[in-house]
Amino acid sequence: MNKALLRGLAVSALSFLLAFTLTGCWNPFAPDEGGNGPPTPPVQYKLRTSPQNVIYNLNTSYIYMNAEEYLACLAEDFIFFLNPKDLDDFPELPEYWDKAEERRIHQNMFGEDTNVDGITLVFTHDTAVWDDNGTGDPLDDLWTYVEDVDLRVQLPPDLTLHAQAPAEFLFRVDPDETGPNGEILWEIWKQWDLLPPEGRSGPGYLDDSVSLTRLKAMFRE
């Protein structure tokens, strides 16, 4: 395993924007409906050699409603920390849940029996912070990303569940898997559903949406 690969992340990690939609003008990543438009290329997922690639795969897995590719982005001991406001408003919710719960939620959301008509997901990159974890071993390095999430889940006949708020992702090196040529791979270890920063509001920002926590919770059963 080449530990030096880790150091190439620092420059590119600080700014990027992922925006893929299923509506509007033609999108080369969107499925071809009814044989119209240019042929749809095969869905491509990236090798998880950087946190950016993991975010790309997470985004793509939502748009194509692929639960297994989504779960491949998560550590086996992944933890999702629920939105703090929801914990106040809905005391029956747990403080956090694990990958098994994420599997159940996304199999319900993406599975053959789902009533979801389509999904639009946009990540807008906010910040990235590197932490060497004080051990001197690059395999112990961590990255924390904050992303503004805009998720829209379309249900029949004309209902859209809209989650829009920041999310914090903690990435670590995958301790169990490397790439085909020994590449270091990254995974999401923890995720926090955050409240929006003070003063960050406006049309469409939370006033017509639910939290990511509540949207996911709708697919728990």
C-alpha positions as CSV (number, residue, x, y, z in Angstrom):
1,M,0.0,0.0,0.0
2,N,1.4,3.4,-1.0
3,K,1.0,5.8,1.9
4,A,2.3,8.7,-0.2
5,L,-1.0,8.8,-2.2
6,L,-2.7,10.4,0.8
7,R,-0.7,13.6,0.5
8,G,-2.1,14.5,-3.0
9,L,-5.5,15.3,-1.5
10,A,-4.7,18.6,0.3
11,V,-4.9,21.0,-2.7
12,S,-7.9,19.6,-4.5
13,A,-10.0,19.0,-1.4
14,L,-10.9,22.7,-0.7
15,S,-13.3,23.5,-3.6
16,F,-15.7,21.6,-5.8
17,L,-19.4,21.6,-6.7
18,L,-21.4,18.5,-7.5
19,A,-24.7,19.2,-9.1
20,F,-26.7,16.5,-11.0
21,T,-30.4,16.7,-11.7
22,L,-33.0,14.5,-13.2
23,T,-35.1,17.4,-14.5
24,G,-34.6,20.4,-16.8
25,C,-32.2,20.3,-19.7
26,W,-30.4,17.2,-20.8
27,N,-28.0,15.8,-18.3
28,P,-25.5,13.2,-19.5
29,F,-25.7,11.4,-16.1
30,A,-29.5,11.1,-16.2
31,P,-31.4,8.0,-17.5
32,D,-32.7,8.2,-21.1
33,E,-36.5,8.2,-21.0
34,G,-38.4,6.7,-23.9
35,G,-35.4,6.5,-26.2
36,N,-35.3,10.2,-26.7
37,G,-32.1,12.3,-26.6
38,P,-28.5,11.1,-26.7
39,P,-27.8,7.6,-25.6
40,T,-27.2,7.2,-21.8
41,P,-23.6,6.2,-21.0
42,P,-23.1,3.4,-18.4
43,V,-23.3,4.6,-14.8
44,Q,-19.7,5.2,-13.6
45,Y,-18.6,5.1,-10.0
46,K,-15.2,6.3,-9.0
47,L,-12.5,4.5,-7.1
48,R,-12.7,5.9,-3.5
49,T,-9.2,7.3,-3.6
50,S,-10.3,10.7,-2.2
51,P,-13.2,12.1,-0.1
52,Q,-14.3,13.9,-3.3
53,N,-14.7,10.6,-5.1
54,V,-16.8,9.2,-2.2
55,I,-19.1,12.3,-2.3
56,Y,-19.4,11.8,-6.1
57,N,-20.4,8.2,-5.6
58,L,-22.9,9.0,-2.9
59,N,-24.5,11.6,-5.2
60,T,-24.6,9.3,-8.2
61,S,-26.0,6.4,-6.1
62,Y,-28.9,8.7,-5.1
63,I,-29.7,9.8,-8.6
64,Y,-29.7,6.3,-9.9
65,M,-31.3,4.9,-6.7
66,N,-28.7,2.3,-6.1
67,A,-28.6,1.2,-2.4
68,E,-25.6,-1.0,-2.6
69,E,-23.4,1.7,-4.2
70,Y,-24.6,4.2,-1.5
71,L,-23.8,1.7,1.3
72,A,-20.3,1.2,-0.3
73,C,-19.6,4.8,0.6
74,L,-20.1,4.1,4.3
75,A,-17.8,2.5,6.9
76,E,-19.1,-0.7,8.5
77,D,-19.3,1.1,11.8
78,F,-20.9,4.2,10.2
79,I,-23.0,6.5,12.5
80,F,-25.6,9.0,11.3
81,F,-26.2,11.7,14.0
82,L,-29.8,13.0,13.7
83,N,-30.7,16.7,13.4
84,P,-30.8,18.2,16.9
85,K,-34.0,20.1,16.3
86,D,-35.7,16.9,15.3
87,L,-34.6,15.3,18.6
88,D,-36.4,18.1,20.5
89,D,-39.5,17.9,18.3
90,F,-39.7,14.1,18.0
91,P,-38.4,12.5,21.2
92,E,-39.2,9.0,19.9
93,L,-36.3,9.4,17.5
94,P,-32.9,8.0,18.5
95,E,-29.9,10.3,18.8
96,Y,-28.1,8.4,16.1
97,W,-28.4,5.2,14.0
98,D,-26.0,2.9,12.2
99,K,-25.3,1.4,8.8
100,A,-27.9,-1.3,9.3
101,E,-30.6,1.4,9.6
102,E,-29.2,3.2,6.6
103,R,-29.5,-0.1,4.6
104,R,-33.1,-0.5,5.6
105,I,-33.9,3.2,4.8
106,H,-32.3,3.1,1.4
107,Q,-33.6,-0.3,0.4
108,N,-37.1,1.1,1.1
109,M,-36.3,4.4,-0.8
110,F,-34.6,2.8,-3.8
111,G,-36.0,-0.7,-4.0
112,E,-38.3,-2.3,-6.6
113,D,-41.4,-1.7,-4.4
114,T,-40.7,2.0,-3.8
115,N,-43.2,4.7,-4.8
116,V,-40.3,7.2,-5.5
117,D,-40.6,8.6,-9.0
118,G,-37.2,10.2,-9.1
119,I,-34.5,12.0,-7.0
120,T,-32.6,15.2,-7.5
121,L,-29.5,15.7,-5.3
122,V,-27.1,18.6,-5.2
123,F,-24.0,18.9,-3.0
124,T,-22.4,22.4,-2.7
125,H,-19.0,22.2,-1.1
126,D,-18.5,24.5,1.9
127,T,-15.3,23.5,3.9
128,A,-12.8,20.8,4.2
129,V,-10.4,20.3,7.2
130,W,-7.6,17.8,7.4
131,D,-6.6,16.2,10.7
132,D,-3.4,14.1,11.0
133,N,-4.8,12.7,14.2
134,G,-1.5,13.3,16.0
135,T,-0.2,9.8,15.3
136,G,2.3,10.5,12.5
137,D,0.7,7.6,10.5
138,P,-1.0,8.9,7.3
139,L,-3.4,6.0,7.5
140,D,-4.8,7.6,10.6
141,D,-5.5,10.9,8.8
142,L,-9.1,12.2,8.8
143,W,-10.9,14.7,6.6
144,T,-14.0,16.6,7.7
145,Y,-16.2,18.0,4.9
146,V,-19.2,20.3,5.3
147,E,-21.6,20.2,2.4
148,D,-24.8,22.1,1.7
149,V,-27.3,19.4,0.7
150,D,-30.3,20.0,-1.5
151,L,-32.2,16.7,-1.8
152,R,-35.6,16.4,-3.5
153,V,-37.5,13.1,-3.6
154,Q,-40.4,13.0,-6.0
155,L,-43.5,11.0,-5.0
156,P,-46.8,10.5,-6.9
157,P,-48.9,12.2,-7.9
158,D,-47.1,15.6,-7.4
159,L,-45.5,15.5,-4.0
160,T,-41.8,16.4,-3.5
161,L,-40.0,15.8,-0.2
162,H,-37.4,18.5,0.1
163,A,-34.4,18.4,2.5
164,Q,-32.1,21.4,2.4
165,A,-29.5,22.0,5.1
166,P,-25.7,21.5,5.8
167,A,-24.3,18.1,6.5
168,E,-20.9,17.3,8.1
169,F,-19.0,14.2,6.9
170,L,-16.0,12.7,8.7
171,F,-13.9,10.6,6.3
172,R,-11.2,8.1,7.2
173,V,-9.0,5.6,5.4
174,D,-10.9,2.3,4.8
175,P,-9.1,-0.2,7.1
176,D,-10.4,-3.2,5.4
177,E,-10.1,-2.6,1.6
178,T,-7.6,-1.2,-0.9
179,G,-7.9,-0.5,-4.6
180,P,-7.0,-3.0,-7.3
181,N,-3.4,-1.7,-7.3
182,G,-3.1,-1.2,-3.6
183,E,-4.6,2.4,-3.6
184,I,-5.7,3.9,-0.3
185,L,-9.5,4.1,-0.2
186,W,-11.7,6.5,1.8
187,E,-15.0,6.0,3.5
188,I,-17.6,8.0,5.4
189,W,-17.2,7.1,9.1
190,K,-19.7,9.6,10.6
191,Q,-22.2,12.1,9.4
192,W,-24.1,14.9,11.2
193,D,-27.4,16.4,10.0
194,L,-26.8,20.1,10.9
195,L,-28.9,23.1,11.6
196,P,-28.4,25.9,9.0
197,P,-26.0,28.6,10.1
198,E,-27.6,31.7,11.7
199,G,-29.0,34.1,9.2
200,R,-28.9,31.6,6.4
201,S,-32.5,31.4,5.2
202,G,-34.7,32.6,2.4
203,P,-37.2,31.1,-0.1
204,G,-36.7,27.4,-0.3
205,Y,-34.2,27.2,2.5
206,L,-35.9,25.1,5.2
207,D,-39.1,27.1,5.0
208,D,-40.6,24.7,2.5
209,S,-38.5,21.7,3.4
210,V,-37.9,19.0,6.0
211,S,-34.6,18.0,7.5
212,L,-32.5,15.2,6.1
213,T,-33.3,13.3,9.3
214,R,-37.0,13.6,8.8
215,L,-36.8,12.7,5.1
216,K,-34.8,9.5,5.9
217,A,-37.1,8.7,8.8
218,M,-40.1,8.5,6.4
219,F,-38.5,5.5,4.8
220,R,-37.6,3.6,8.0
221,E,-40.6,1.3,7.9
